[in-house]
Amino acid sequence: MKLLISRTFEEVTPESAENGDVSDSGFVYESQEFTFRELVSEIKRGNFYREGATEWLSSCPWVSCYATGTERSESLHFDRANSERARKWFELALRAATCRK
């Protein structure tokens, strides 16, 4: 089964933060197909986690440019074009990626 996943980003500069806004945002990729195993790997590689009851996964912000003080964060989204049955696999991939042994 293929899962459709989108990855978005937001960048915040010190100036945009003063205005309570982002300096840039958009898609890293949109509606990309992943196998279950590929999605588990993507979640692990990006250190994605679920914050509260959101339907997307978030990364912790990191400084992407020390010269400008720009911070970047990214999110993984379960594409609405997926079937509801596929949602189960998205949830299982998150659990598999964040399971600690």
Helices and strands as residue ranges (DSSP letters): E 3-12, H 14-18, E 24-34, H 36-45, E 56-58, E 62-65, E 70-78, H 84-98
